[in-house]
Amino acid sequence: MGDGLYSRLAWLPHPPKDFVARCHAASRAGEEIGNQLRVLASCVLDQNQMVRLAKLQSDARAKGATLKPLVPFRLGILSNSTLDFIGTALVATALRYGIALEVVPGSYGQFYQDALTPHSPVNRAAPDAILLAIDHRGFPLQSSPGDLKATQSSVQSAVELLQSMRQAVKRNSKAVCILQTLAPPPETLFGSLDGILPGSFLQILNRINSGIAEAVFGTEDVVLDVAHLASTVGLANWHSPRDWNLGRFPFSDDILPLYADHVCRIIAALRGKSRRCLILDLDDTLWGGVIGDDGIEGIQIAQGDPTGEAFLAVQRLALDLRARGIVLAVCSKNEDANARLPFRSHPEMLLRESHIAIFQANWRDKPSNIKKIAGELSLGLESMVFLDDNPVERDAVRQALPEVAVPELPDDPSLYARTLSAAGYFESVVFSKEDIARADFYQDNARRVALQQESGDPESYLRSLDMQITFQSFDELGRARITQLINKSNQFNLTTRRYSESQIADIEHDPACFSRQIRLSDRFGDNGMISVVICREPSAGIWEIDTWLMSCRVLGRRVEDMVLRNLLEHARKRGIHTLRGIYIPTDRNSIVVNHYDRLGFTQPSQEEKQRRIYELDVASAAVPDAPMKMRCLCCESAPSQGFQMVVLTRQGSNL
């Protein structure tokens, strides 16, 4: 397979033979075109197919189609190279990730001026992100072999130029910056010495890349590591002198689908669309052989055995993913006892039952089991990745559940782990302590679901959880996680408005905003931050609930009742007389269609198609009944009976 795994996007299935006919059908699909475009884009696309899909999206948008469930995203691109062919590829590839992308290119060769000019086309378009797609030919770099001082000067000049562009973008458009690292050319002057010799071109580029990483780390901006991507496929394959000379194309024409896929992974991650659960088949996927036929002694997972090592690599990758917060589940056609036996008893197994959140081993069809896994984890199907060696099972899941990512696997199991990794389903733009604990959050939640099913009395169940809820205004410590929740929450989200980290910082310090980050813990463990609320004061005495979202992990726990009680309490202290709730319907948030009705809000005006407005009179509002009493430490409420309420305030907050 070699580097063809990457350049051919070999984890994607081949396009259907009737691709063109399906495109024609999609053009007549009306409001369903968004779903159809996503399915068509979920395969390997050549440039003609990418052009066709991009045009279909453009035509649909011109006709006023909503493109739902695709999420809109506007990307500005500033580059020292030709952009036209890149924009088309990005638009088509973004469909694969559920994104309706609009590309706003900068002027050719004017990347620095476009960043610094407030009214340049890119800044004026108010993009969600700006890609600084500048390669080494965009900087006035000159190698000075052996001259450390000259090296430092070149590096400093390049990094300062990028920093000034970043700062200008923040000032002029508030967009997130996506900065590319610089792929070095394959040619060397001294051979292996280039890598360590001060002043060599390779040394200069390596240090610039380190400077880019240092400048971006800890900010809301992100890095697109082109240097690593180019080295993965081979620098000689990445750089094409012919294509550069012909049309100032920054990389080989063959690389375009791979480059577009990596850019769109980051865009998807910025919108919270990275996958969160890996569902694993067992026989010939986690071990060689069939446990039901071969028994525990006959399956292949031993170290020192080439086949066994291949399957151990899959298990090792699964464990590494779990350690960074990806939830693991099992979906296998097997007898449950046989399927669990290797996890419990095989000495070479790396994965154990304790690593698996949901274990589905039975003879039901796999799409049904995957839907059950998603339900028990309170995750959408679009969060799932299903790994299975069997092409028939893969196709069955793709046909029944197109939202689920199902990578193609090669015949050689030694490439399973590499293929899964190369597919980039778990791309991330931020990593926090809560991400590390996420797998445990969902695993603990599965135990809560089991307890709830055993308990016939919902009130008794909630009391038995011994819950503690914590309210706190927005702060710097929680800012990254707040932004992450806002951009990835779709189901329990009343408006699905998206905000960048810098915009969250503005809200945090805006005296006309009231903000809440909400955490929940219980006897099974800490759920972490599970809800975010933003209220704005558009006119005196009115709080408009701009954002109200909650993790589906805590559905049915009466968290929304507690949030409303807290809002009413602080609204009365602030002299607010009306809470105004906004519900903007999407294809994903129908579970909150009656949210404000249930909480006692009324609709003062006729219902609109695009949004619904609700109001609640603060003075006369009855606090919704809760399953147990609560205590607000800063409000001196009544003592709790099983459900404690802790409100944290901080000096200088907007409380």
N, C-alpha and C positions, 0 to 999 in steps of 0.2 A: 504493500500500500504506500509506504514511504511518505514523501511530502504531499502526494496526491490526496491523502486523507484530508488535508487542510485546503489545498487549492481547489479541490473538487467538491468541498462541503459534503463529504461522503456520508455524514450522519443523516442527511436529508434523503427522502425517497425521490425517485425519478418522477418527472411530471407525467400526468396521465397522457395516453396517446391522443385523446380528444381534447387536449389543452385549448386549442384555438376555438373549438366548438363551445367549450365551457366558458371561455371569455365572452363569446357572443351571447351566451345565455345570461351571464352575469350582467351584461350591459342592459338587459331588459328586466333585471331583478327588482328594480325599485328600491324600497327601503331595506331589502335583504342584501343589497350589493356589498355592504361592509363585510358581512360574514363570508360571502362567496369569494371576495378578493383575498381575505385572510387564508382561506383554504387553498386557493390557487397559488398563493405565495409560499406555502409551507412545503415546497419541494425545491430541488435544484433548478435554478433558472439561468438560461443563457441570456445574452444581452438583448436579443429580439424579444424574448418573453418578458424581460424587465421593462422594456420600452412599452410593450403592449399593456402591462398591468398599470404602469404609471399613467398612461393615457386614459385607461378606464377610470382611474380615480379622479383624474383631472376633469374628464367629461361629466362624471357623476356630481362632482362638486359644482361645476358650472350649471348643472340642471337643478341645483338646490337640494340634492340628496344629503341626508344627515351623516351618512357613512357609519352609523352606529352598528356594532358596538366599538368601532375603532375610536381610539382616543386621539384628539388633535394635538399636534406638536409642531411648532415652527422653529426651524433650525437655520441660523445664519452661518455662512461659511466664508472665511477669509483665508486666502491662499496665494501662494506665489506661482501656482500652476493652473492648468486648464480645469474648469469646474463643471462644464456642461454635462459631460457623460457621467460624472460622479453624482450629480443631483438626481438624475433619472434612476440610477441604480439604488440610491438611498431611498427614494420614494417607494419603489417596488419592494425593496427588502424590508422596509419598516412595516409593511402590511403583515409580514410573517410574525411580527411581534405585537400585532394588534394596535399599530400606530398609524393614524392618517397624517402623514408627514407633509409639511410644506417647506420647501427649501428656498432660502433667500440668498443668492450668491452675491459676493462682493465684486467690485470691479477688478478686472484682471490686473494682477501685479500691484494693486493699490491697497494691500491688506493693512498696512500701518496707518495710512491716511483714513481708511474706512473705519478703523477702530477708534481713532481719536476725534473724528468729526461727528458731533452729536446728531446731525441731520443726514448722515450717509444713509443709503437705502437699507443697509443691514440694521443699523441702530433705529432707524425710523419705523422699521417693521415690528419692533418690540418682540424679538424672538424669545423663545423659552431658553434656548442655549445658542452659543456661538462656537463653532468648531474652528480652532486656529490650526488649519491644515497646512502648516509651513514645513517644508523639508530643508535639508542642509543648504540647498542652493538659494534659499531665501535670506541667508545671512552673509555678510561680507567676511567670511572666514578665510584665514590664510595660515597654512601650516608653517611652523618655525621649529624644525627639529632641534631638540636639545635646549630650547629657550623656555624655561619655566615661566618667566615673567610675561612673555608674549602669550603663552598659553592662558595664564590667568586673565590677561586683558581681553582676549578673544571670548573666553567663557563669560566673563562679567558683562561684556557688551551685549552678547546674545541673550543672556538671562534677563538683563535689565530691559531690553527691547520687549521681550515677552511680558515681563511684569508691567511695563507701562501700557501695553495693549490690554492686559487683564484689568488693570485699574480703570482704563478708559471705558472698557465695556461695562464695568460695574457702574460707572458714573453715568454713562449715556443710555444704557438699556436695561441694567440690572439683571442681565441674562447670566446663566451659568456658563462658564468657559470650559470647553473641552480642549485640552492642550495635547498635541501630539509630541511624542518623543521623536528624535531624529534617527532614521535608519542610516548607518554608515554605508558608503559604497563598498563593493567587494574588493576593489583594488587597494593594494598596500604599497608602501614605498620601501619599507625595511623588512617586510614579512612579519614574523611573530613579534619582532621588537616593537612594531607600531603600537601594540596594546599597552606598553609600559613606558614608552619614550615620551617625555614631556615635549610638547610642541607638535607632535604628530597629529595628523588630521583625526585619526581614530581616538586618540587621547582627548582632544578638544571636544569631540562629539559626546564621548562618554561622560565628560564632566558637565557639559550642558544638560544632558539628560538627568544627571544627578541633581543639578540646580532646578530643573523643572519639577522633579519629584518633591524636593524640599519646599519649593514655593507653593505647591498645590496641597500638600499633606495638611490635614486639619482644617481645610477650608471647604466650602461647598463646591468648588471647582473640581474637575476630575481630569485624569490623565488617560489618553488613548495611547497605549504602549506600542507604537508602530515599530520601534527598534526591536522589541522582542518578537513581534509578529513577523517582521521581515527575516529575522534570524531563524525563526521556526520553519519557514518555507525555503530559506536559503537566500542570502543577499543577492547572489547572481540571478536568481529567479525573480526577485522583487524588482530590482533595478533593470530597466531596459533603456540603454543609451539610444537605441533606434526610436522608441516611442517618445522619449524626451526631446530628441532632436526634431522629430516630425511635428509634434503638437504640444510640447511642454506637458506631457502626461507624467505624473509624479511616480508612477510604478507601471509594471508590465500590465498589458491589457488583460492577461489571464488572471491577474490578482484581484480585479475589480469586485467580483462577487464576495470574496473573502473580506476585503477591506470594508465593503458596505455592510456586511453582516456584523463585523466588530463595532462599527460606529452605531449601528442600530441596537446592538446589545446594550450599549451605554445609555442610549435614549430610552430604551425600555426600562432599564434599571432606574433611571431618573424619574420615571413614572410609576415606579413600584411594581413593575411587571416581571421581575425575575421570579423564577420558579422557587418553590419553598419545600417541596416534598419529593423524595425519590422513592418510587415504588419498585420493588425488586421481585423478579421471578426467581425461582430457586434452581431447579434441575437444569444443568448445563448453562446457568447464568452465574450463580454464586458458587457452584461446585461442578465438577465434571461427573456425568452419570446421572442416574435416576434413583433417588433415595428409596422409592417404593420397590424397585426391582433389585438394585445392587446392595441395599443395606448400608449401614453406617461404615462398614469396613471397606465397601467397594467404591464409594465415591472418591473423586480425585480433588484433594485440596492440600496435599502434603508439600512442604518445602523440599526443594531438591528435585522435584518432579516437574518437568517443563509445563505440563498441562495443569498440574496443581498450582504452580506458581502463578499462572495466568489468572486463575480464579481468585487466588489470594490477593492479586493486585486490584481486582474489582472490589473485594471486601475492604481492602486498605483505603481505597478512594472513598468508599461509602462512609467509613469511619471518620476520615478527614473532613468530609462534607458535614457529617453530623457535628463534629467538633466546632464547626463555624456556624452552626445553627440550622442546617437542613434536616428536616424530619425524615426518618426512614420508616418505610412500611413494607410489608410482604404481601404479594398477590400470587398465589400458586395453585395450580390444579393438583391437589394432593390430599391424602389423609392428614388431618391436623397433627395427630401424634407423630406420624412419620416425618412430617415437615419440620417439626420442632426438635426432633432428636439430634441432628448435627449441632444446632445452636446450644443444646444442653450438654452434649456428651462428647463431641468430637474434639480431641485435643488440639488440632491444627486450626480450628475455626477462629477467626478474628472477631467476627460478629457474634454477639450473644443476644438472647431474648431481651435482655434489658436495654439493648440499643434500638429495638423495634417498637414504634409507637402503636401500630395496628398490625395484627397478624391475621391475614385472611388466607387460609389454606382449606380449600373445599373443592367441590366439583361444579360449582356454578361458573357461568361464563365470566371472563375477566372484566369486561366493561361494567357488569353489575357489581362486581367486587370493588372495582376502582371507585365507583360512585358511592359505595358504602364507606370506603376509606375516607373519601373527601367529606362525607357527611359527619362521620365520627370525629374528624379533626377540625370541623368547621372551617374548611378551606374550599375555595372554588376549584373546579376542574382545571382552570388555567394555571393553577399553582403546581400541577402534577407533572412529573416525568416518569415514564414507565419503561423499565429496562427489561427486555426479554429476548432470548436468543432465537425464538421461534418466529419466522416471518409471517406465518398464518395468524398467530396471536397478535403480532404487531399490527397487521392490517385490520384485524377485527376491531381493535381499540381505536385505530385512526378513523375507521368508518363510523363507529358508534359514538365516539367521543373526540371530535376534532379539536377540542380545546386542549387535550392532553398532549404533551410532547412525547413522541415515541421515536427515539433515534434508531436508524438503521445500524445493524451490527455486521461486521465482516465475518467470513467463515472462520478466521483464526481467532480463538479466544484471547490470545496474548495481546490483541489490539482492542479488546472491549473497553478496558479502563481508559486508554488513550482516546478512543472515540467519544466516550461519554464526556471526558474533560474538554475535548476540542469543540464540542457542540456549544459550550458556553451558556448552558441553561441557567446557571446560578451566578451570572455576572452581578457584581456588587459595586456600588459607588460609595458606600459608607460601611463601616464595621464598628459595632459598639458592644458593650458588655451585654446588652439585651439580645443582640444577635447571637452571641455565644450561648446564651441560655434558651434560645427559642425552641430548640428541639425538645428540651426538658419541659418547656411551657406546654407544648402540644401533647407530649407524652403524659404529663400530669392531667391535662384536660381530658384525655381518653379515659383516665381512671375516674374522673368526675362523672363522665357520661355513664360509665358502668355503674357507679354508685347511684346515680339518678334513676337508672333503669331498674335497679333493685328496690328503690324506695317508691312506694305507692303514693306517698304524701309529699307534694312539692314543698310545702312549708317546712316540714320536718327535714327534708333534704337540705334546703337552704340554711336552716339553723345549724345543721350538723357540719357545715363547711367552715364555721367560725371565721367569717370573712372580715377583712379589714380594708377599708377604702381610704385612699389618701388623695386630697386635693391640694394642688399647688399652682401658682401662677407660672407662666412661661419664664424660663431662665436660661442662661448660657449653657449650663450643664445638660439640660434636657433638649436643647435646640435641635441637635442632629436627629434624635429619635422622634421628636415632634414632626419635623419635616418629612422624615421617612414614613411615618404613619399617615400623614396628610396625603402623600403622593402615592401610597399603595392601597389605601382603604377604598373599597368600591361598594360593598354590600350595605353595611350599616354606615352610611354616609349621606347626610341629608342634602348636600349641595355638590359634592365631589369637586369643590374648588381646590386648585393646586397652588402651592406656594413654595418658593425657594427658601433656602436657609436665611439669606439676607432679608427677605420679606418677613420671615418669622421674627427676626431680630427687630425689624421696624415695629411689628405688632407688639412685641414684648415691651418696647419703650414708649408706645403710644398711649398717652393718658386717656384717650377716647376709646380705648379697647379694654375689654375685660377678658382675660384668658385663663384657661384651665388645662393643666396636664393631670391626668388621673391614673392612679395605680391601684392595683387590687392584689391582695394576698389572701390565702386561706390555709387550711391545715394540710393541703397537699403541696403547697409551695407558693412561690412568688409568681404572679402572672405578669409582673412588670407593668409598663405603661400600656393601658388598654383603652384610653379614651382621650379625646382632645376637643375642647370647645373654645370658640372665638366669638365674642360679642362685640359689636360696634355700636356707637351711639350716633346715628345719622341726624337726629334732632333731639332737643332736650327732653329727657324723661323717657326715651325709648331705647331699649337694647334690641338690636337686630342680630339674631343668631346666624352669623355668617358661616360658621363651620360647626358641625356637631357630628362626630364620628366615633365609632367604637369597634374594637376587635370582636369578630364573631366568636372568638373563644369563650366570651363571657355572656353570650346571649342567654336569656332566661334567668339571669341572676339579679334582676331589678336594679342594675347599675344606672339605667336612665332615670329611674325614679329618684335615686340619690343625687344625680347630677341636677335635676330640676329643683330639688329641695335646696341644694347649695346655691343655685342661680337665684332663686326667689329670696333667699336669706340675704344675699349680698345686694340684690337689686333694691330691696327695701331700705337697706342701710345707705345706698347711694341716692335715694330719692327717685328711682326709676319707677314709672307707673305702668309701663307696658313692655312685655316680652313679645317680640315679633319673630316667629319661626318661618324659615324659608325651606320649602321642599322642591328640588329640581329633579324631576323624574329622569332616570336613565334606564338602560336595559339591565342594569345590575343591582339597583338599589330599591327594588320593589318591596323588599322586606320591611322598609320603613315608610311605606305609603300611608299607613295609619298612625305613625309615630305621634304626631302632634294631636291628632284626634284623641288618642288614648290618654294623653297627658292633660286633657282638658282645654286645649286651645280651640278657638273657633275661627272660622274663615269670615272676615268682615266684608269681603268682596267676592265677585263671581270667580270661579275657578278658571285659571289660565292653562293653556296646553303646555307651555314651556316651564312654568313654575307655579307653585301654590303658596299663598301667603296666609299665615295663621297668626292670631294674637291671643295673648293671655293677660288679663288684668292682674297686676301684681298684688294689689291690696286685697282683692277678694278671692284670689286663687286658693283653692284647697290643695294642700300638699298631698301628692299621691300616697296612697297607703303603701307601706313597705312591709316586707315579711317579718321584720323585727325592728325594734327601736334603734335609734342611732344617736351618736353624740358628736357634736361639732366642738372641738376643743377651743376654737377662737370665738365661738358664738355661745358657749355655755349652754348647750342643748342638754336634753335629758340623757342620763346614762344609757349606754348601749345594752342590748340583750342579744349578744351573738354577732351583731353587725356594728363594728366600730367605725366612726368617721373621724378622720384626722385631717385638719386643714393647716397647711404650712404657709406662713407668710414670711416675707423677707424684707429687709430694710430697702426702701426706695422702690418697691414693686408697684404695679399699677392697681393694687388693692386699696 
